[in-house]
Each structure stands twice: as C-alpha cells, then as structure tokens.
C-alpha cells in the first residue's frame, strides 16, 4: 500500500551513522546500502560516519548532527539488539523529543514476516531531535533494506514537511 503522494518534491538532506566496534568504511555494507538507497531516491547524504558502540559517542554524533542546517534526517544502523555492547537505542531514546512508536512497531511486524520470532529482539526506534528526524535500525543489511524501502523512503518527505510545518494557529 502506497501512502498519499506528497505535494512537492523535496530533496532531504541526510546523515548515515553506522554504530559498530568492528566495521570500517570498506566493509560497512549496511552503511553503504543506506547511502545508496537514499541517493537513488534523490536525497542527499551530507554526512557518513562509523562510530563505536559507546553511548557517549553516539550521543555526540546526535548532538553534532542535530544542529547542522544541512541535515534533515539521520539514519543510525547497528547496536539495536540486547547484547551488552548494543547501546544505540539507550543512547538515542533518552534524547528524542518526540518518539514515533509506529516506526518500531511496523518494523518489528515486517521483520517478523521475514525472520520470525527473532524480530522481538529489535529495538528499532524513530523520533525527532532538534527538528531532525532520527531513525535507528539494526545493523544487518536486510534490516536496513527493509526499513528504508518499506518505511523510511515512502514517508521521509512527508515527515520532514510535517516536522518543519509552521503552525497556522
């Protein structure tokens, strides 16, 4: 099911952050895939980084990118499970000003269709921080592809427009 069309075409300025203790740009297939999907959808990737799975470093990226005028949305991938080093959810959730619970719910539902009950271990989340959309995805390439194709790209322009709409009241 496709959402209603957006009135105006909009190029969304994005950042892609891979959270990993082991990946490098050469082997970061999930970060590369996220960038490719965004660019193919006619959006821009103005920042790409790999950060270790450390809450302070993750929050530092959020804080730095959240004030940049050339970033409308940040896609984090990695660190959303329940292993001791999986801290992305914990680092981001407490910083989000508004949470979009439907994102995580729909992502887990779609994941269940692909991987079964293991989808319960995903702590994918989305929300807003300083007028910037935040998406946090598992680090697998299949999860990144699923989230971008089924949830993020169909709604990205609409969500950015909603986030930046001026109240008429």
C-alpha positions in Angstrom: 0.0 0.0 0.0 1.4 3.3 -1.0 0.9 6.5 1.0 -0.8 9.5 -0.5 1.6 11.5 -2.7 3.4 14.4 -1.4 2.5 17.7 -2.9 6.1 18.9 -3.5 9.2 17.0 -4.4 11.8 17.6 -1.7 15.4 16.6 -1.5 16.0 15.5 2.1 19.5 16.1 3.5 20.6 13.0 5.4 23.3 11.6 7.5 24.1 7.9 7.8 25.8 6.7 11.0 26.9 3.1 11.4 27.4 2.1 15.0 30.0 -0.7 15.2 33.1 -1.7 17.0 34.4 -3.7 14.1 33.3 -2.1 10.8 35.3 0.1 8.5 34.1 2.0 5.5 35.3 -0.7 3.2 33.2 -3.5 4.9 30.3 -1.4 6.1 27.7 -3.0 3.8 24.7 -1.6 5.8 26.0 2.0 5.8 26.8 1.7 2.1 23.3 0.3 1.4 21.6 3.1 3.4 23.5 5.7 1.4 22.8 4.1 -1.9 19.0 3.8 -1.2 18.8 7.4 -0.1 20.8 8.7 -3.1 18.7 6.6 -5.5 15.6 8.1 -4.0 17.0 11.6 -5.0 18.0 12.6 -1.5 21.5 13.8 -0.3 23.9 12.1 2.1 25.8 15.0 3.6 27.5 13.0 6.4 28.6 9.4 6.8 30.4 8.1 9.8 31.2 4.9 11.7 31.2 5.3 15.5 32.0 2.7 18.2 29.1 1.3 20.2 29.6 3.7 23.0 26.6 5.8 24.4 28.6 9.0 24.8 30.0 8.8 21.2 26.5 8.0 19.8 25.0 11.0 21.7 27.9 13.1 20.5 27.0 12.3 16.9 23.4 13.1 17.5 24.2 16.4 19.2 26.6 17.5 16.5 24.4 16.5 13.5 21.2 17.7 15.2 22.3 21.3 14.9 23.5 21.2 11.3 21.3 23.1 8.9 22.3 20.7 6.1 20.9 17.6 7.9 17.1 16.9 8.0 17.3 13.2 8.9 19.8 10.8 10.5 19.8 7.1 9.8 21.7 5.2 12.5 22.3 1.5 11.9 23.7 -1.0 14.4 23.5 -1.5 18.2 19.8 -2.0 18.5 19.8 -5.6 19.9 20.1 -6.7 23.5 23.8 -7.7 23.7 25.8 -5.8 26.3 27.5 -3.7 23.6 24.2 -2.8 21.9 23.7 0.7 23.3 22.3 2.7 20.3 18.7 2.5 21.5 19.6 3.5 25.0 21.7 6.4 23.8 19.1 7.8 21.4 15.8 7.1 23.2 16.5 9.4 26.1 17.5 12.2 23.7 14.4 12.1 21.4 12.0 14.9 21.9 9.1 13.1 20.2 9.1 9.3 19.6 7.3 7.8 16.6 6.3 4.4 18.2 4.6 3.3 14.9 8.0 3.0 13.3 9.4 0.4 15.7 6.0 -1.4 15.8 5.8 -1.6 12.0 9.5 -2.5 11.6 9.1 -5.4 14.0 5.9 -6.6 12.3 7.6 -6.5 8.9 10.7 -8.2 10.3 8.6 -10.9 11.8 7.4 -11.8 8.3 11.0 -12.2 7.2 12.8 -13.6 10.2 10.1 -14.9 12.5 10.1 -14.5 16.3 13.7 -13.2 16.4 12.2 -9.8 15.5 11.3 -9.3 19.2 15.0 -8.6 19.9 15.0 -5.5 17.7 14.9 -2.2 19.4 14.5 -0.1 16.2 13.2 3.4 17.1 12.4 6.7 15.4 11.7 10.2 16.5 12.7 13.8 16.4 15.6 15.7 17.9 16.0 19.4 17.3 13.9 19.4 14.2 15.8 16.5 12.8 14.2 13.1 12.0 16.1 10.2 13.7 15.8 6.6 12.6 17.7 3.8 14.4 17.9 0.4 12.7 19.5 -2.9 13.3 22.9 -3.3 11.6 22.1 -6.1 9.2 21.8 -5.2 5.5 18.4 -7.0 5.3 17.1 -4.8 8.2 18.4 -1.6 6.6 16.9 -2.5 3.3 13.6 -3.4 4.8 13.3 -0.2 6.9 14.4 2.1 4.1 12.2 0.5 1.3 9.1 -0.1 3.3 9.0 2.6 5.9 11.6 5.4 5.7 11.6 6.3 2.0 7.9 6.2 1.5 7.4 8.7 4.4 10.6 10.7 4.5 9.5 13.7 2.6 6.1 13.8 4.3 7.7 13.6 7.8 10.3 16.3 7.0 7.5 18.5 5.8 5.4 17.8 8.9 8.4 18.5 11.2 9.1 21.8 9.5 5.5 23.0 9.1 4.6 26.2 10.7 1.6 26.3 12.9 -1.2 28.4 11.5 -3.0 28.8 14.9 
